[in-house]
Amino acid sequence: MKNCNSHATTEWVAGQITEAFPWDEAPDFLIRDNDGAFELAYRRRLVAMGIRDRPTSPRSPWQNGYAERVIESIRRECLDHVIVFSEAHLRRIMRQYVQYYNSARTHLSLEKDSPDKRAIQGAGAIKSVEWLGGLHHQYVRI
């Protein structure tokens, strides 16, 4: 979504839904929490686009496990270890974390590979590559 807004209104959220999903490519349903920004204008937009609204129950994070898991990873592996000075600084940190997460971090579900496939390195000296200012390291052969 573009034009991020720290004080989103229901009209703004409805507009973002239209921009995110072209009318002919809209998903069948959207899972959401119970934020006040998901009021009448938002729900009307979903109905008009043929999208079913699926709010989670209050205080039930297990109902959206994928989102909760990635938020937990971001918090535990990154944000718990840095001091954020501004929104721009947070955006830079998050861009670096996403790059680390997709290209260097191992994932058990991917047989200890990363989403961006890496070549197996069989020979050469081992070098440490720093990620997020040294918060994480990747060891590669050169």
FIKOLZA-1660 file (N, C-alpha, C; in steps of 0.1 Angstrom, whole numbers, plus 5000, padded with zeros to 4 digits):
% residues 142
   i   px   py   pz ch aa at
   1 5008 4988 5000  A  M  N
   1 5000 5000 5000  A  M CA
   1 5009 5012 5000  A  M  C
   2 5004 5022 4993  A  K  N
   2 5012 5035 4993  A  K CA
   2 5005 5045 5002  A  K  C
   3 5012 5056 5004  A  N  N
   3 5006 5067 5012  A  N CA
   3 5003 5063 5026  A  N  C
   4 5013 5057 5033  A  C  N
   4 5010 5052 5046  A  C CA
   4 5005 5064 5055  A  C  C
   5 4997 5060 5064  A  N  N
   5 4990 5070 5072  A  N CA
   5 4989 5065 5087  A  N  C
   6 4994 5073 5096  A  S  N
   6 4994 5068 5110  A  S CA
   6 4980 5070 5117  A  S  C
   7 4971 5078 5110  A  H  N
   7 4957 5080 5115  A  H CA
   7 4947 5076 5104  A  H  C
   8 4947 5064 5101  A  A  N
   8 4939 5059 5090  A  A CA
   8 4924 5060 5093  A  A  C
   9 4916 5065 5083  A  T  N
   9 4902 5066 5085  A  T CA
   9 4896 5054 5077  A  T  C
  10 4883 5051 5079  A  T  N
  10 4877 5040 5071  A  T CA
  10 4877 5043 5056  A  T  C
  11 4875 5056 5053  A  E  N
  11 4875 5060 5039  A  E CA
  11 4889 5058 5032  A  E  C
  12 4899 5061 5040  A  W  N
  12 4913 5060 5035  A  W CA
  12 4916 5045 5033  A  W  C
  13 4912 5036 5042  A  V  N
  13 4914 5022 5041  A  V CA
  13 4907 5016 5029  A  V  C
  14 4894 5021 5027  A  A  N
  14 4886 5016 5016  A  A CA
  14 4893 5020 5003  A  A  C
  15 4899 5032 5002  A  G  N
  15 4906 5036 4990  A  G CA
  15 4919 5028 4988  A  G  C
  16 4926 5024 4999  A  Q  N
  16 4937 5016 4997  A  Q CA
  16 4934 5002 4992  A  Q  C
  17 4922 4997 4996  A  I  N
  17 4918 4984 4991  A  I CA
  17 4916 4984 4976  A  I  C
  18 4910 4995 4971  A  T  N
  18 4908 4996 4957  A  T CA
  18 4921 4997 4949  A  T  C
  19 4931 5004 4955  A  E  N
  19 4944 5006 4949  A  E CA
  19 4952 4993 4949  A  E  C
  20 4950 4985 4960  A  A  N
  20 4958 4973 4962  A  A CA
  20 4953 4961 4953  A  A  C
  21 4940 4961 4950  A  F  N
  21 4934 4950 4943  A  F CA
  21 4926 4955 4931  A  F  C
  22 4931 4953 4919  A  P  N
  22 4922 4957 4908  A  P CA
  22 4909 4949 4908  A  P  C
  23 4898 4955 4903  A  W  N
  23 4885 4949 4904  A  W CA
  23 4885 4934 4899  A  W  C
  24 4892 4931 4889  A  D  N
  24 4892 4918 4883  A  D CA
  24 4902 4908 4889  A  D  C
  25 4910 4913 4899  A  E  N
  25 4920 4904 4905  A  E CA
  25 4919 4904 4921  A  E  C
  26 4907 4908 4926  A  A  N
  26 4905 4909 4940  A  A CA
  26 4905 4895 4947  A  A  C
  27 4910 4893 4959  A  P  N
  27 4910 4880 4966  A  P CA
  27 4896 4876 4969  A  P  C
  28 4894 4864 4973  A  D  N
  28 4880 4859 4977  A  D CA
  28 4877 4865 4991  A  D  C
  29 4887 4866 5000  A  F  N
  29 4884 4871 5013  A  F CA
  29 4896 4878 5019  A  F  C
  30 4894 4887 5029  A  L  N
  30 4905 4893 5036  A  L CA
  30 4903 4891 5051  A  L  C
  31 4914 4887 5058  A  I  N
  31 4914 4885 5072  A  I CA
  31 4919 4898 5078  A  I  C
  32 4912 4903 5089  A  R  N
  32 4916 4916 5095  A  R CA
  32 4914 4915 5110  A  R  C
  33 4919 4925 5117  A  D  N
  33 4917 4925 5131  A  D CA
  33 4904 4934 5133  A  D  C
  34 4902 4939 5145  A  N  N
  34 4890 4946 5148  A  N CA
  34 4892 4961 5150  A  N  C
  35 4902 4967 5143  A  D  N
  35 4905 4981 5143  A  D CA
  35 4893 4989 5139  A  D  C
  36 4892 5001 5144  A  G  N
  36 4881 5010 5141  A  G CA
  36 4881 5015 5127  A  G  C
  37 4893 5014 5120  A  A  N
  37 4893 5018 5106  A  A CA
  37 4886 5009 5096  A  A  C
  38 4881 4998 5101  A  F  N
  38 4874 4988 5093  A  F CA
  38 4859 4990 5095  A  F  C
  39 4854 5001 5092  A  E  N
  39 4840 5004 5095  A  E CA
  39 4832 5004 5082  A  E  C
  40 4821 5011 5081  A  L  N
  40 4811 5010 5070  A  L CA
  40 4817 5012 5056  A  L  C
  41 4824 5022 5054  A  A  N
  41 4830 5025 5041  A  A CA
  41 4839 5013 5036  A  A  C
  42 4847 5008 5045  A  Y  N
  42 4855 4997 5042  A  Y CA
  42 4847 4984 5039  A  Y  C
  43 4837 4981 5047  A  R  N
  43 4829 4969 5044  A  R CA
  43 4821 4971 5032  A  R  C
  44 4816 4982 5029  A  R  N
  44 4809 4985 5016  A  R CA
  44 4818 4982 5004  A  R  C
  45 4830 4987 5005  A  R  N
  45 4840 4985 4994  A  R CA
  45 4842 4971 4992  A  R  C
  46 4844 4963 5002  A  L  N
  46 4846 4949 5000  A  L CA
  46 4834 4942 4994  A  L  C
  47 4822 4945 4998  A  V  N
  47 4810 4939 4992  A  V CA
  47 4810 4943 4977  A  V  C
  48 4813 4955 4974  A  A  N
  48 4812 4960 4960  A  A CA
  48 4822 4952 4951  A  A  C
  49 4834 4949 4957  A  M  N
  49 4844 4942 4950  A  M CA
  49 4843 4927 4951  A  M  C
  50 4833 4922 4958  A  G  N
  50 4830 4907 4959  A  G CA
  50 4840 4900 4968  A  G  C
  51 4845 4908 4978  A  I  N
  51 4855 4902 4988  A  I CA
  51 4847 4899 5001  A  I  C
  52 4849 4888 5006  A  R  N
  52 4843 4884 5019  A  R CA
  52 4852 4890 5030  A  R  C
  53 4846 4896 5040  A  D  N
  53 4853 4902 5052  A  D CA
  53 4854 4891 5062  A  D  C
  54 4866 4888 5068  A  R  N
  54 4868 4878 5078  A  R CA
  54 4875 4884 5090  A  R  C
  55 4868 4891 5099  A  P  N
  55 4875 4897 5110  A  P CA
  55 4878 4886 5120  A  P  C
  56 4890 4887 5127  A  T  N
  56 4893 4878 5137  A  T CA
  56 4886 4881 5150  A  T  C
  57 4885 4872 5159  A  S  N
  57 4879 4874 5172  A  S CA
  57 4888 4883 5180  A  S  C
  58 4883 4891 5189  A  P  N
  58 4891 4899 5198  A  P CA
  58 4900 4891 5206  A  P  C
  59 4913 4895 5208  A  R  N
  59 4923 4888 5216  A  R CA
  59 4925 4874 5212  A  R  C
  60 4925 4871 5199  A  S  N
  60 4927 4858 5193  A  S CA
  60 4938 4858 5183  A  S  C
  61 4950 4860 5186  A  P  N
  61 4961 4861 5176  A  P CA
  61 4963 4848 5168  A  P  C
  62 4959 4837 5174  A  W  N
  62 4961 4824 5167  A  W CA
  62 4952 4823 5154  A  W  C
  63 4942 4832 5153  A  Q  N
  63 4934 4831 5141  A  Q CA
  63 4940 4837 5128  A  Q  C
  64 4952 4844 5130  A  N  N
  64 4959 4849 5119  A  N CA
  64 4974 4846 5121  A  N  C
  65 4977 4833 5122  A  G  N
  65 4990 4828 5127  A  G CA
  65 5001 4833 5118  A  G  C
  66 4999 4834 5105  A  Y  N
  66 5010 4838 5096  A  Y CA
  66 5015 4852 5099  A  Y  C
  67 5005 4861 5100  A  A  N
  67 5009 4875 5103  A  A CA
  67 5015 4876 5117  A  A  C
  68 5009 4869 5126  A  E  N
  68 5015 4870 5140  A  E CA
  68 5029 4864 5140  A  E  C
  69 5032 4854 5133  A  R  N
  69 5045 4848 5133  A  R CA
  69 5056 4857 5127  A  R  C
  70 5052 4864 5115  A  V  N
  70 5062 4873 5109  A  V CA
  70 5064 4885 5118  A  V  C
  71 5054 4890 5124  A  I  N
  71 5055 4901 5134  A  I CA
  71 5064 4898 5145  A  I  C
  72 5062 4886 5151  A  E  N
  72 5071 4881 5162  A  E CA
  72 5085 4880 5157  A  E  C
  73 5088 4874 5145  A  S  N
  73 5101 4873 5140  A  S CA
  73 5108 4887 5139  A  S  C
  74 5101 4897 5133  A  I  N
  74 5106 4910 5131  A  I CA
  74 5109 4916 5145  A  I  C
  75 5100 4915 5155  A  R  N
  75 5103 4920 5168  A  R CA
  75 5115 4913 5174  A  R  C
  76 5115 4900 5175  A  R  N
  76 5125 4892 5182  A  R CA
  76 5139 4893 5176  A  R  C
  77 5139 4893 5162  A  E  N
  77 5152 4892 5156  A  E CA
  77 5158 4906 5152  A  E  C
  78 5150 4916 5153  A  C  N
  78 5154 4929 5148  A  C CA
  78 5151 4941 5158  A  C  C
  79 5138 4944 5160  A  L  N
  79 5134 4956 5167  A  L CA
  79 5137 4955 5182  A  L  C
  80 5138 4944 5188  A  D  N
  80 5142 4943 5202  A  D CA
  80 5156 4947 5205  A  D  C
  81 5164 4948 5194  A  H  N
  81 5178 4950 5196  A  H CA
  81 5183 4964 5190  A  H  C
  82 5174 4972 5186  A  V  N
  82 5178 4985 5181  A  V CA
  82 5170 4996 5187  A  V  C
  83 5175 5008 5187  A  I  N
  83 5168 5020 5191  A  I CA
  83 5164 5027 5178  A  I  C
  84 5151 5029 5177  A  V  N
  84 5146 5036 5165  A  V CA
  84 5144 5051 5168  A  V  C
  85 5150 5059 5159  A  F  N
  85 5150 5073 5161  A  F CA
  85 5139 5081 5154  A  F  C
  86 5134 5075 5143  A  S  N
  86 5124 5082 5135  A  S CA
  86 5117 5072 5126  A  S  C
  87 5106 5077 5120  A  E  N
  87 5099 5068 5111  A  E CA
  87 5108 5064 5099  A  E  C
  88 5116 5074 5094  A  A  N
  88 5125 5071 5083  A  A CA
  88 5136 5061 5087  A  A  C
  89 5141 5062 5099  A  H  N
  89 5150 5052 5104  A  H CA
  89 5144 5039 5105  A  H  C
  90 5132 5038 5110  A  L  N
  90 5125 5025 5111  A  L CA
  90 5123 5019 5097  A  L  C
  91 5120 5027 5087  A  R  N
  91 5118 5022 5073  A  R CA
  91 5131 5016 5068  A  R  C
  92 5142 5023 5071  A  R  N
  92 5155 5018 5066  A  R CA
  92 5159 5005 5073  A  R  C
  93 5156 5004 5086  A  I  N
  93 5159 4991 5093  A  I CA
  93 5150 4980 5087  A  I  C
  94 5138 4983 5085  A  M  N
  94 5129 4973 5080  A  M CA
  94 5133 4968 5066  A  M  C
  95 5137 4978 5057  A  R  N
  95 5142 4974 5044  A  R CA
  95 5154 4964 5045  A  R  C
  96 5163 4968 5054  A  Q  N
  96 5175 4959 5056  A  Q CA
  96 5171 4945 5061  A  Q  C
  97 5161 4945 5071  A  Y  N
  97 5157 4933 5076  A  Y CA
  97 5150 4924 5066  A  Y  C
  98 5142 4930 5057  A  V  N
  98 5135 4922 5047  A  V CA
  98 5145 4916 5037  A  V  C
  99 5156 4924 5034  A  Q  N
  99 5166 4919 5025  A  Q CA
  99 5174 4907 5032  A  Q  C
 100 5177 4909 5045  A  Y  N
 100 5183 4898 5053  A  Y CA
 100 5174 4886 5053  A  Y  C
 101 5162 4888 5057  A  Y  N
 101 5152 4877 5058  A  Y CA
 101 5151 4869 5046  A  Y  C
 102 5151 4875 5034  A  N  N
 102 5148 4868 5021  A  N CA
 102 5161 4863 5015  A  N  C
 103 5173 4868 5018  A  S  N
 103 5185 4864 5011  A  S CA
 103 5195 4857 5020  A  S  C
 104 5195 4859 5033  A  A  N
 104 5205 4853 5041  A  A CA
 104 5200 4844 5053  A  A  C
 105 5189 4848 5058  A  R  N
 105 5184 4840 5070  A  R CA
 105 5179 4826 5066  A  R  C
 106 5183 4816 5074  A  T  N
 106 5179 4803 5071  A  T CA
 106 5164 4800 5076  A  T  C
 107 5157 4792 5068  A  H  N
 107 5143 4789 5072  A  H CA
 107 5142 4774 5072  A  H  C
 108 5138 4768 5083  A  L  N
 108 5136 4754 5084  A  L CA
 108 5126 4748 5074  A  L  C
 109 5116 4756 5071  A  S  N
 109 5106 4751 5062  A  S CA
 109 5111 4750 5048  A  S  C
 110 5122 4757 5045  A  L  N
 110 5129 4757 5032  A  L CA
 110 5142 4748 5032  A  L  C
 111 5142 4739 5042  A  E  N
 111 5154 4730 5043  A  E CA
 111 5167 4738 5045  A  E  C
 112 5166 4748 5054  A  K  N
 112 5177 4757 5058  A  K CA
 112 5182 4765 5047  A  K  C
 113 5174 4768 5037  A  D  N
 113 5177 4777 5026  A  D CA
 113 5170 4790 5029  A  D  C
 114 5171 4800 5020  A  S  N
 114 5164 4813 5022  A  S CA
 114 5154 4814 5010  A  S  C
 115 5144 4823 5011  A  P  N
 115 5135 4824 5000  A  P CA
 115 5142 4827 4987  A  P  C
 116 5152 4836 4987  A  D  N
 116 5160 4838 4975  A  D CA
 116 5171 4827 4975  A  D  C
 117 5169 4817 4966  A  K  N
 117 5178 4806 4966  A  K CA
 117 5193 4810 4965  A  K  C
 118 5201 4802 4973  A  R  N
 118 5215 4804 4973  A  R CA
 118 5223 4792 4968  A  R  C
 119 5234 4795 4961  A  A  N
 119 5242 4784 4956  A  A CA
 119 5250 4778 4967  A  A  C
 120 5252 4765 4966  A  I  N
 120 5260 4758 4976  A  I CA
 120 5275 4761 4974  A  I  C
 121 5282 4766 4984  A  Q  N
 121 5296 4770 4983  A  Q CA
 121 5304 4759 4989  A  Q  C
 122 5312 4752 4981  A  G  N
 122 5320 4741 4986  A  G CA
 122 5334 4744 4989  A  G  C
 123 5340 4754 4983  A  A  N
 123 5354 4757 4985  A  A CA
 123 5357 4772 4987  A  A  C
 124 5368 4775 4994  A  G  N
 124 5372 4789 4996  A  G CA
 124 5372 4793 5010  A  G  C
 125 5378 4804 5013  A  A  N
 125 5380 4809 5026  A  A CA
 125 5366 4814 5031  A  A  C
 126 5363 4813 5044  A  I  N
 126 5351 4817 5050  A  I CA
 126 5352 4832 5054  A  I  C
 127 5341 4840 5050  A  K  N
 127 5341 4854 5054  A  K CA
 127 5328 4857 5060  A  K  C
 128 5328 4866 5070  A  S  N
 128 5315 4870 5077  A  S CA
 128 5310 4882 5070  A  S  C
 129 5297 4882 5067  A  V  N
 129 5290 4893 5061  A  V CA
 129 5280 4898 5071  A  V  C
 130 5282 4911 5075  A  E  N
 130 5273 4917 5085  A  E CA
 130 5260 4921 5079  A  E  C
 131 5249 4919 5087  A  W  N
 131 5236 4924 5083  A  W CA
 131 5230 4933 5095  A  W  C
 132 5223 4943 5091  A  L  N
 132 5217 4952 5101  A  L CA
 132 5228 4957 5111  A  L  C
 133 5239 4962 5105  A  G  N
 133 5249 4968 5113  A  G CA
 133 5256 4958 5123  A  G  C
 134 5257 4946 5119  A  G  N
 134 5263 4936 5127  A  G CA
 134 5254 4928 5137  A  G  C
 135 5241 4931 5136  A  L  N
 135 5232 4924 5145  A  L CA
 135 5231 4909 5141  A  L  C
 136 5232 4907 5128  A  H  N
 136 5232 4893 5122  A  H CA
 136 5244 4891 5113  A  H  C
 137 5249 4879 5112  A  H  N
 137 5260 4876 5103  A  H CA
 137 5256 4865 5094  A  H  C
 138 5262 4865 5082  A  Q  N
 138 5261 4854 5072  A  Q CA
 138 5275 4850 5069  A  Q  C
 139 5278 4837 5069  A  Y  N
 139 5291 4832 5067  A  Y CA
 139 5291 4826 5053  A  Y  C
 140 5300 4832 5044  A  V  N
 140 5300 4828 5030  A  V CA
 140 5315 4824 5026  A  V  C
 141 5316 4817 5016  A  R  N
 141 5329 4813 5011  A  R CA
 141 5333 4823 5000  A  R  C
 142 5345 4827 4999  A  I  N
 142 5350 4836 4989  A  I CA
 142 5361 4830 4981  A  I  C
% end
